[in-house]
């Protein structure tokens, strides 16, 4: 089964899972994935 992402999507299901299971701070995760801290917090 393939996953269709929005062309502007910056996260994939794998990245979201990694963020959810991570113990790192929002700032570190934001830098690691090149995302805004508000996006990480969601």
N, CA, C and O atoms as CSV, one atom per row, in Angstrom:
chain,resi,resn,atom,element,x,y,z
A,1,UNK,N,N,0.843,-1.180,0.000
A,1,UNK,CA,C,0.000,0.000,0.000
A,1,UNK,C,C,0.887,1.242,0.000
A,1,UNK,O,O,1.738,1.396,0.876
A,2,UNK,N,N,0.697,2.110,-0.959
A,2,UNK,CA,C,1.485,3.335,-1.014
A,2,UNK,C,C,0.747,4.467,-0.314
A,2,UNK,O,O,-0.483,4.506,-0.267
A,3,UNK,N,N,1.527,5.369,0.218
A,3,UNK,CA,C,0.972,6.523,0.923
A,3,UNK,C,C,1.108,7.736,0.018
A,3,UNK,O,O,2.189,8.013,-0.501
A,4,UNK,N,N,0.012,8.456,-0.170
A,4,UNK,CA,C,0.032,9.662,-0.983
A,4,UNK,C,C,0.095,10.863,-0.049
A,4,UNK,O,O,-0.795,11.076,0.775
A,5,UNK,N,N,1.152,11.636,-0.189
A,5,UNK,CA,C,1.335,12.823,0.645
A,5,UNK,C,C,1.004,14.076,-0.145
A,5,UNK,O,O,1.148,14.115,-1.367
A,6,UNK,N,N,0.564,15.086,0.564
A,6,UNK,CA,C,0.337,16.394,-0.033
A,6,UNK,C,C,1.684,16.907,-0.547
A,6,UNK,O,O,2.702,16.700,0.113
A,7,UNK,N,N,1.717,17.561,-1.691
A,7,UNK,CA,C,2.996,18.044,-2.245
A,7,UNK,C,C,3.788,18.960,-1.311
A,7,UNK,O,O,5.015,19.015,-1.391
A,8,UNK,N,N,3.101,19.669,-0.437
A,8,UNK,CA,C,3.782,20.587,0.484
A,8,UNK,C,C,4.055,19.953,1.851
A,8,UNK,O,O,4.582,20.620,2.741
A,9,UNK,N,N,3.709,18.690,2.026
A,9,UNK,CA,C,3.898,18.026,3.317
A,9,UNK,C,C,5.380,17.929,3.648
A,9,UNK,O,O,6.195,17.546,2.808
A,10,UNK,N,N,5.715,18.281,4.883
A,10,UNK,CA,C,7.111,18.218,5.316
A,10,UNK,C,C,7.364,17.004,6.200
A,10,UNK,O,O,8.518,16.676,6.478
A,11,UNK,N,N,6.311,16.337,6.644
A,11,UNK,CA,C,6.488,15.165,7.490
A,11,UNK,C,C,5.839,13.954,6.839
A,11,UNK,O,O,4.838,14.063,6.132
A,12,UNK,N,N,6.427,12.822,7.094
A,12,UNK,CA,C,5.889,11.550,6.637
A,12,UNK,C,C,5.404,10.790,7.866
A,12,UNK,O,O,5.723,11.179,8.990
A,13,UNK,N,N,4.661,9.743,7.683
A,13,UNK,CA,C,4.243,8.957,8.853
A,13,UNK,C,C,5.435,8.468,9.685
A,13,UNK,O,O,5.338,8.403,10.910
A,14,UNK,N,N,6.544,8.127,9.049
A,14,UNK,CA,C,7.731,7.675,9.773
A,14,UNK,C,C,8.318,8.800,10.629
A,14,UNK,O,O,8.686,8.573,11.782
A,15,UNK,N,N,8.405,10.011,10.070
A,15,UNK,CA,C,8.930,11.156,10.831
A,15,UNK,C,C,8.006,11.469,12.002
A,15,UNK,O,O,8.478,11.738,13.107
A,16,UNK,N,N,6.697,11.436,11.772
A,16,UNK,CA,C,5.748,11.710,12.860
A,16,UNK,C,C,5.882,10.682,13.983
A,16,UNK,O,O,5.793,11.032,15.160
A,17,UNK,N,N,6.094,9.431,13.625
A,17,UNK,CA,C,6.282,8.382,14.628
A,17,UNK,C,C,7.564,8.622,15.414
A,17,UNK,O,O,7.579,8.475,16.636
A,18,UNK,N,N,8.629,8.986,14.728
A,18,UNK,CA,C,9.898,9.278,15.393
A,18,UNK,C,C,9.752,10.450,16.365
A,18,UNK,O,O,10.279,10.405,17.477
A,19,UNK,N,N,9.046,11.485,15.954
A,19,UNK,CA,C,8.828,12.653,16.808
A,19,UNK,C,C,7.998,12.256,18.028
A,19,UNK,O,O,8.320,12.635,19.154
A,20,UNK,N,N,6.942,11.501,17.802
A,20,UNK,CA,C,6.053,11.097,18.890
A,20,UNK,C,C,6.788,10.258,19.938
A,20,UNK,O,O,6.540,10.410,21.134
A,21,UNK,N,N,7.681,9.381,19.503
A,21,UNK,CA,C,8.381,8.477,20.417
A,21,UNK,C,C,9.677,9.056,20.976
A,21,UNK,O,O,10.325,8.417,21.805
A,22,UNK,N,N,10.062,10.243,20.541
A,22,UNK,CA,C,11.320,10.839,20.958
A,22,UNK,C,C,11.228,11.469,22.338
A,22,UNK,O,O,10.177,11.958,22.751
A,23,UNK,N,N,12.348,11.444,23.035
A,23,UNK,CA,C,12.458,12.096,24.348
A,23,UNK,C,C,13.209,13.418,24.236
A,23,UNK,O,O,13.413,14.098,25.242
A,24,UNK,N,N,13.624,13.790,23.025
A,24,UNK,CA,C,14.377,15.024,22.817
A,24,UNK,C,C,13.464,16.240,22.931
A,24,UNK,O,O,12.243,16.118,22.841
A,25,UNK,N,N,14.058,17.402,23.128
A,25,UNK,CA,C,13.285,18.633,23.264
A,25,UNK,C,C,12.708,19.060,21.910
A,25,UNK,O,O,13.154,18.601,20.858
A,26,UNK,N,N,11.724,19.933,21.957
A,26,UNK,CA,C,11.090,20.439,20.740
A,26,UNK,C,C,12.100,21.153,19.846
A,26,UNK,O,O,12.059,21.020,18.622
A,27,UNK,N,N,12.992,21.900,20.455
A,27,UNK,CA,C,13.981,22.667,19.688
A,27,UNK,C,C,14.936,21.734,18.944
A,27,UNK,O,O,15.241,21.958,17.773
A,28,UNK,N,N,15.399,20.703,19.616
A,28,UNK,CA,C,16.316,19.752,18.977
A,28,UNK,C,C,15.610,19.022,17.835
A,28,UNK,O,O,16.178,18.856,16.756
A,29,UNK,N,N,14.375,18.588,18.073
A,29,UNK,CA,C,13.628,17.898,17.025
A,29,UNK,C,C,13.346,18.821,15.842
A,29,UNK,O,O,13.421,18.398,14.688
A,30,UNK,N,N,13.025,20.071,16.128
A,30,UNK,CA,C,12.752,21.032,15.050
A,30,UNK,C,C,13.986,21.217,14.171
A,30,UNK,O,O,13.870,21.267,12.946
A,31,UNK,N,N,15.147,21.317,14.774
A,31,UNK,CA,C,16.387,21.463,14.004
A,31,UNK,C,C,16.701,20.183,13.234
A,31,UNK,O,O,17.126,20.232,12.079
A,32,UNK,N,N,16.489,19.038,13.879
A,32,UNK,CA,C,16.791,17.753,13.255
A,32,UNK,C,C,15.963,17.516,11.991
A,32,UNK,O,O,16.481,17.024,10.988
A,33,UNK,N,N,14.676,17.869,12.042
A,33,UNK,CA,C,13.777,17.625,10.912
A,33,UNK,C,C,13.490,18.876,10.086
A,33,UNK,O,O,12.684,18.842,9.157
A,34,UNK,N,N,14.156,19.988,10.432
A,34,UNK,CA,C,13.974,21.250,9.716
A,34,UNK,C,C,12.501,21.693,9.710
A,34,UNK,O,O,11.941,22.025,8.665
A,35,UNK,N,N,11.900,21.689,10.890
A,35,UNK,CA,C,10.504,22.068,11.065
A,35,UNK,C,C,10.398,23.141,12.140
A,35,UNK,O,O,11.340,23.375,12.897
A,36,UNK,N,N,9.252,23.782,12.197
A,36,UNK,CA,C,8.951,24.772,13.219
A,36,UNK,C,C,8.627,24.039,14.527
A,36,UNK,O,O,8.083,22.935,14.498
A,37,UNK,N,N,8.955,24.642,15.661
A,37,UNK,CA,C,8.659,24.006,16.944
A,37,UNK,C,C,7.161,23.818,17.154
A,37,UNK,O,O,6.741,22.869,17.817
A,38,UNK,N,N,6.345,24.726,16.589
A,38,UNK,CA,C,4.884,24.570,16.700
A,38,UNK,C,C,4.412,23.314,15.962
A,38,UNK,O,O,3.488,22.633,16.408
A,39,UNK,N,N,5.047,23.021,14.843
A,39,UNK,CA,C,4.712,21.816,14.091
A,39,UNK,C,C,5.079,20.582,14.886
A,39,UNK,O,O,4.324,19.610,14.911
A,40,UNK,N,N,6.222,20.610,15.532
A,40,UNK,CA,C,6.652,19.474,16.361
A,40,UNK,C,C,5.696,19.278,17.519
A,40,UNK,O,O,5.355,18.145,17.857
A,41,UNK,N,N,5.261,20.364,18.130
A,41,UNK,CA,C,4.373,20.277,19.295
A,41,UNK,C,C,3.016,19.659,18.934
A,41,UNK,O,O,2.394,18.999,19.767
A,42,UNK,N,N,2.564,19.870,17.709
A,42,UNK,CA,C,1.283,19.288,17.289
A,42,UNK,C,C,1.394,17.788,17.249
A,42,UNK,O,O,0.424,17.106,16.919
